[in-house]
Every structure is written in C-alpha cells, then in structure tokens.
Amino acid sequence: MSDTISPDKIVSLPQPTAGPKYKRVADTIHSAIRSGDLRAGDKLPPVRELAWSLGITPGTVARAYTLLTNAGHAVAEVGRGTFVAHPNARIAQTPRDREYVSVPVQDGKLSLFSPQLPDLGQVALIRDAFARIGETAPERLLHYPTRDAYRPLREAAVHWLRNTPLGSIEESDVVIVHGAQNGLSVILQAILRGARPTVLVEDMAYPGFRRSADLLRADVVGVPSDEHGLLPDALAEIARRTGAQVLCTSPDVHNPTLICTPSERRDAIADVCRSLDLQIIEDNCYRRTDILAPSYRILAPERTWHLTSISKVLTPALRIGFATAPRGRGPDLRQIAEHGFFGIAQPLAEVAEQILTAPETDEIMQSIRLRMAEYVRVAVNALGTYRLTWHEDVPFLWLPLPQGWRGAAFCRAAEARGVQIRSADEFALRDGRAPHAVRIAVNAQVPLDRFESAMLQLRDLLGHPPEQISV
C-alpha cells in the first residue's frame, strides 16, 4: 500500500523563492522526487490539507498538482488521490500534440448545426480536475454549499475575463450559472416586471433569446438592423411603442450573421437605452480576440448584464457560464439563482475553478482557436466565390444563397448529401421574415478532409439550384 505523505514533510522541504506560488510548490515536489525524498507510488497530501499547511489557497495547490501530472511526475487517480509517478511513466503530451476526439458521423450525416471543438488538451484537464475532487473533505460532499464556497470560482471567472473589455468587475458582480442559456433566464427574471413584459432582440437573433422570453411569458419584438447592427432610431421607436424593458444583443459576434457593431453605433445604442431606461443583456459567448470596440458594460455600466460561458472556447459539456450584473445588482442576480436552483453543484464548481486557473488553459484555448481557424479557412476556400461572411475567430459561417435557392430547400438538399446545416428561418422571429441564407458551423471533431468534402458538396449544390423554387 502506498504511503501518504504528510503535509508537514512538504512544508519542511527547501522551497524556491521566485516565481508564481503554484510553480514553487510544483518545483519543490519535483525536486524531492529527483532527490529520492519522495518515492514512486507515494501519495501526495490532499489538496486542502497541503493548502492549509502552506497557508495558500486550494486552487494554488491544485494548479501545482496539475503541473506535475501534465509533466508526468505525478499521476491522478479518480477517487484515490495524486501519486508520485514511476520513472518509466509516459510523459504527458503537450496540448498541441494531442489527438482529436473522433466523433462518428450519425446515420451517414455530418452535423454542422452547432460548433464542435477538438480535444487539444481540455479533456485531460477536465479528467484531472475530476480526479482531484476525490480528495475533497467528506463533509463538502454532504452539505449544501454556502455562498462563500463559490467565491474561488467567481474570482477565477474574473481572471478568465481579464482580456475582455468589460471595465472593472468584482467577484461579487458574477453569478455562476449552468451555461449561458440558463444565465439568460436568470438575468431576465432579475429584470422583467409586470404581467406581460416585452423583450427586444435583433430581427434575426439567437433563438435562445426567444425561448427564455417565452418561458417568462414575455413578448419578443424584433428590431431592424443593417450591416453595422441594430438601427438606433428604430430601436428608440419600437421601445417607446412597446414599453420594452430589456434589449438582448450580441454586438461582438451577431449570431447568425457575424455582424460586429462598431464603436459609433454602440455609443448611439447605449444612448437610446439610457434615455428610455432599457436594460441591456450583452451576449458574448463567441469571444473574438481582436475586438477593440468598448462593451456595453463599459458604455452603460449601470444597466448592462454581461453573459458568457466556456462552451465555445473549452467545452459545452460542463454547462458552466458566467452572468455578470451591473454594479450593485449582483445580490439581485444571486438571489434569483439561489431561489431557482441553489447554485451549481459544489464539486462542479471546484472542477471549473481548477480548469480556469490551470496554467495551461490559455494555451489550450489558443490551440483550439487556431485549429478551428484551419476549418474556417477550408470552408472559405471552398465557398468563397459566394457572398460568404466569416471570421477566423468565429466557429460558424453565414452564407446568403444565390438566386434559385430558398433556405429550407437548400438545407434539405444538403442533408440528402449527408450534411446538416441551419436555415436562416431558425433565427427569425415567428412573425418575421428570414433571408434566403444558411448558417454553417465548424465541426472540428472530424478529420479536416471530411469537413472539406462536406464544403465541396455544398459548393456543388450552390451551383445547381432546382429548376422550380420550393419552400
């Protein structure tokens, strides 16, 4: 049976004085392994016990253990703990060397309905984080989590959002939710008042806006847009006429058209919302890295609710999202979440904290972006002679159809050739009109040549519209 190392033994070891705390802890343990003070098979102290002994946070120790396991110096075993690896243990691959998770095509059809991310290291990161949950003190797996128990994850979320131009954010402004769709519902519950409130959206919009409003018995009204986004004059007229309380919008990456609203237009929209007391829900799940325009949370911080998640940059499987309230409205948002579902599961919160604070997470996300961009370029090479809208940072493309094609008919024809895509009709309001266009999502869980073959099938269809137009 393996010996469990006392935290005091780690504390007594010579420790480096330079570098981040997690790196110093990892280097201390690695040096002890090389010197023979720690032997293969020795069990490292539980994360929280070592953190207590060192006077640091559990997240810091968890990051150190992750560094050791990724380098092959330690092995994490689900439910048992973390052990010193044997000398002949296989060294972990770096994120860029990892292979894809290969997802078989269902019924011979390649789904391009929603973006599918490749595994470039996040699967191992998630598995490692779940393994560490086995070291959690037993009482943490038996009690309702307290509000303070989520604080480390809220702080990790603030750090994760550091490169997004949102202005000043405190951890108390953030509420952890079960993905962005859940976050949208939580925010709307904090905002909407009255028996039949009105929610405004772009005239072509992410369907989740409408679905959340429907659940809260709210009316949804579309606002016209042009190539720069929402039209401020139309927004003002419709808001006055309907008495709307909130605008849901995606200014950085409009879904499905990829429109990015420039700074001048955002200024005008923020002025309209301020003058008519419209709250703003800013959906930023598709996080472009080259946005210079200020967010609505900077332009109108007193009324902007920011929403994002890890689904489009790491994994949608964990259902982890972050809803950020305007300053002073955090308690309102937190109360809705607590009354609605008592917060996310504490073990899941600890897993998410470890993932967001892991030293390799930024590199993994960048690797994913670069790989997804390869697929986008393949699509552009195949379909670029048509009026395609795309961006290498965005895992879907918007394709207005040539004369002779309708959206629904083109989607049926594509599916008959084994390619599933979304028609513009799915993004239109019930009483709205959709353009003849389709959205094509990137599926990077299939080989690049398989994706390219699908793009060539679509190109062939585009050049052969039916003799009779069907709807």
N, C-alpha and C positions, 0 to 999 in steps of 0.2 A: 504494500500500500504506500502511496506517495506521502512524503512528509509535507505538512502545511507550514509554510514559512511564517514566522511571527512578524507582525508589522515592525516590532522593535528592531529586528535584525536589519530590515531595510533602512530604518532611521539611523542605525549605527554605522552604516556604510559611508565611505567618503563620497561626497556629492559635489558635482560641478557647481560653480558659482555663476556661470554665464549661460545665457540662452533662456528660452521660454521654460516655465516650470515643468510642463509635461515632458519636454525634451530632456530636462535634467533628471527627472525620475526615470525615464526610459534608459538614459545613458548610465545611471547608477546601477540599475538592474543588469544591463548588458555587461558592464564591467565586472560585476560579481559573477556572472555566468562564465565569462572568459577566464577569470582567475580561479574558478572552481569553488568559490564560496557558495554558489548556487549550482545544484546538480540537475542533470536531465531528469524530468519527472517530478521535481519539486513543485508543489502547488503554491502559487503566489497568493499573498493575502487578499481577502475580499476587498473590492474597490473601496467601500465605505470605511472599513476598518483602517486601511492604509491611509486614506484621506484624512481621517481623524488624527492619526498618529503624526502625520506630516504637517497638519494644520493647513491643508489646501482643500479645494472642492473635489467631490467625487468625479465630476466631469474631467478634471485635470488628470486624475489617476487613470480614468477610462481612456483618455487620449494616449497616455503613455503606454498602456497595455495594447492598444490598437497599433501603435507604432512598433512595438515588439513583435506582435503576431504578424503584421504585414511584412516585417523583415525576416520572419522565420525563426526568431529567437524564442518565441513562446507559442503555445497552442491553446485556443479557447475551446472548451467542450461544453455543449449545452447542458445546463443543469448541474455541472460539476465544478466549473471554475476555469482558471487560467493556469497553465503548467509550463515549466521550462521545457523547451523542445529538445529532442535528441539531436546530437550533432549532424546526423545524416538526414534530418528532416528537410523536406523540399522547401526551398526558399520561395516565399510568396511572389507572385508576378506583380509587376507594376501595372497601374491601371491601363496604360496604353498597350500592354501586351495581352490583355485578357481577350478571350474569345466571346463571340456573341452568344446570347441565349437564342437558340434556334426555335422559332415557333412555327409549327407546321401550318400550311395553308389549309383552311377549313373548307371541306367539300369542294376542293379544287379552286377556291376563290381566295384571292389576296385582298384582305381588308385594308382599305385606305380611308376608313371612316374617321379614325382618331389617331393622333401621333403615337407611335410605338418606339420606345427608347431602346438602344442597345445596352447590353451589360458591359460596361467598361470599368468595373470595379465596385459599383454600388451594391451588387448582390453580396459580395464577400463582406463589405462594410456592414450591411444590414444583418447578415448572419452573425457576425462577430458581436454586434451590439445586442442581439437577442441572447447570445450565449452569456453575456455579462449580466443579464437580468437574473440568471440563476444564482448570482452572488448577492442578490438583494436581500436585505434583512427580512426574515419571515413576516414580521408584522406589517411590512409595506405591501405584502401580497394579501393581507386580510382586512385592511381598514379602508374606509372611504378616503380618497386623497384630500388634503387640505388645499386651500388657495395658495399658500406659500410653496406647496410641493411642486407647482407648475412654474415657479419663478425661474429656475435654471433654464427651462426650455424657452420661456419668454425672453430671457437675456440672450440665449443662443439665437433666437429669431431676430432680435435687434441687430446682433452682429452679422447675421446672414444677409440682412437687408442693407448693410452699410454702404454698398456701392449703388444703391438705387436712390435717385434724387428725391427724397421724401421730407427733407428738413429734419428737425430734431424729433427723435422718438424715444420715449421712455418705455421700460418694460411694462409698466402699468397701463400703457395705452393698448397693449397687444392682448388678444384673446386667442387661445389655441382652439381650432375647430377641426371637424372631420372633413377636411378638404374644402376647396373654395365654394362648392355648391352649398354645403352646409353653412359656411361662413356668410354667404349671400342671404340665406334665410334668417340667420341670427341678426345680421345688420338690419334687414328690413323690419324685423319685429321690434328692434330698438327705435326705429324711425317712424313707422306708419301709425297714423291715428285716424279714428273715425270708422264708420261702418263700411264705406266703400272708397278707400283712398285710390289715388292714381299714381302710377309709376311711369316715367318716361324712359324710352330707350331709342337707340338709332333705328331707322326704319328697316334696316337689315341688321339683325342682332343675334348674339349668342342665345340659343333657345333657353338656357338655364335661367336667364332673367325672367322670361315669361312664366316658366314653370314655378319659380319661387313666388312670384306675384300671385299666380293662380291659387297656390296653397293658402295664401293670406287673404283671399277674396278681394284682391286689388285689381283695378282696371289697368291695362297696359296700353299706352299710346305711343306710336312711333313718331320720330322727329326726322325730317328730311336731312340729307347730307349731300355734300359734294366731294370733290377729290381731296379736300382738306379736313373732312369730318363734319360734325354737326353744324347746321346753319344757325348762328346766334339769333337772328331775327325770328326765324321760325320757332326756335326753342322758346323765346320770350312769348310769342303769340299763343302757342299751344299751352304753355304753363299757365298763363293768365286765364285762358278759356277753360281749362280743366281743373284748375286749383291743385295741380300736381304737387306732391311733397318731396319727390326724390327723382334724380336723374341717374340712371345706370349707364356707364360708358367705359370704353376701353381705348383710351387715347393713344397709347404706345403701339399696340397691335390690335387693330379692329378685327374682330372675328365675325365674318369670314373674309373681308376684302383686303386686309393688311394695311388699310389706311393708317398713317401716323399723323396725328393732329399737330401742326406746327405751333410754335410759341404764341404767335399773334392771335391765332384762333382760340387757343386755350385761355388767353387773357380775356377775350371777349365773352367766352362761355362762362368763365368764372364770374365776370361782372354781372351777367344775366342771373346766374344762380344766387348771387349775393343780394341783388336788388329784389328778387322775388322770393327770397328765403327758401330756395331749393337746396336740399341736401344732395351730396354727390357721392355715389359709390364708384370708386375707381378700380376697375378690374385689371390687375397687372400680372396675370398668371403666365403669359408669354413674355418673358423678361428679355427684351433686346438689350444688348450690351453697348450700343452706340447712341442711345438717346441722350440728347443734350437739352431738350425742352423740359421746363420745370413740371413737376407733377401737380395735380390739383391740390394735393396736400400741402404743397408749398404756396400755391396761388391763393387757396381759400382754406387755410388750416382749420378754421372754426367750424367747417361744415363738410369736410371730406373724410370719407371712410375708405381706407385702402384695403385691398383684398388680394392675396396671392397664396401660392402653395408650392410644394416641392414636386407636384405631379408632372410638370412639363420639363423639369430640369434634372430630376433624380429618379423618381418612381411614383406612379399613381397608386401603387398597391397599399401603401400605409395610410392613405387618406389623412394626410397632415396638411393643414392650412393655417394661415395667419390673418386674422381680421384686426386691423388697426383703427382705433377710434380717433375722432378729433380730440384734442387735448381737453381733459375734463370729462369726457364721455365714456372713458374706459369702464367705470363702475356700472354704467347702464348696460353696456355690451356684455360685461362679465355676468351680470345678474341674469340676462336672457339665457346665456349658455348654462349657467348653474341650474336655473329653473327648468331648462329644457332637457339636459342630459347629464348634469352633474360634472361636466367636463370630460375630456377624453380619458381613456384608461391610463392609470399611472405608469404601468410598465411600458406602454406605448410611448408615453411622454419621455421616459428615460431613454428609450431606444432613439427617438427623434433627436433628443439633446446630444447623444453621443455621435450621431451621424452628422449633425450640423457643426459640431465642434471638432470633428476629426480633422487632423492636419491635411489629409489627402482629399478632402471633399471638394475643395475648389479646383484641384487638378482634375478630378473625375468629371465635374460639371463641364469644365473646359474641353475635356476629351470628348464628352458626349456632344457638345455643340459642334465641334469640328467634324465629328463623324456624321452627324445629321446634315451638316452643310454639304458633305460629299453627295448625299442622296438628293438634296435640293438641286445641286448643280447638274446631276444626271437628268432630273426632270426638266430643267431649263434647256439643256442641250437637246432633249427630245421634243419639247413643246414650245420652244422659244420663238418660233415663227408666228405663233398666235399671240393674242393680247393677254399674255400671262403676267400676273402680279406675284412677286416673290421677294424674299429676303433670306440671306443665308442663316440668319439667327432665328428664323421662324419655321417650325416644322410642318407647315402646310402651304399650299399654293392656291391662288384664286384664278380661275380660268373662265372668262366670258366666252361663250360658244359662238362659232361662226354661223352665218346665215344658213338656215335649214334645220338647225338643231334646237330642241327645247330641253330644259334641264332634266326633267323626269325621264324623257325618252332616251337621252344620252346615257343617263345612269343605268337604265335597263339594258341598253345595248352593251355598255361596259361590263355589267355583271354577267351577261351572256358570254363574254370573253374571259371571265374569271377575275374581273377587277371591280371592287366595290368602292364607290365614291359617293359624296353627298351632293345632292342638288341644292341650288340656292333656295328652293321652296322651303327647306327645313329651317332656314334662318329668317324667313319673312313672318310678319305678324299674321294672325288669322284673317284679318280684313285687308292685308297689304298685298302688294304686287311684287313678285320676285323677278329679277332679270334672268335672262337665259344664260346661266352660268353654273359652274360646279366648284366645289372645294375638294382638293386632293391632299390628303395627309401623308406624311412620310412614315413609312414602316421600316425601321432600321433593324428589325428582328428577323429579316430575311436577307439573304445574300444580295449584294449590290446588283449583280447581273439579273437576279429575279425581279428586282424593282425596276430595273431598266427595261426589261421585257414588257412589264406592265405599262410603262410610259409609251413604249412603241406601239402597243395595242391601242392606247388612247389616241395617239397621233394618227394612226391609220383610220380610226373611226371619225376623227375630226375632218379628215379629207374626203369622207364618203357619207355625207348626210343622206337621210332617206328621201325618196322621191316624193312621198307625201308626208307633210308635217303632222306628227302625232303629239298628243299632250298626255 
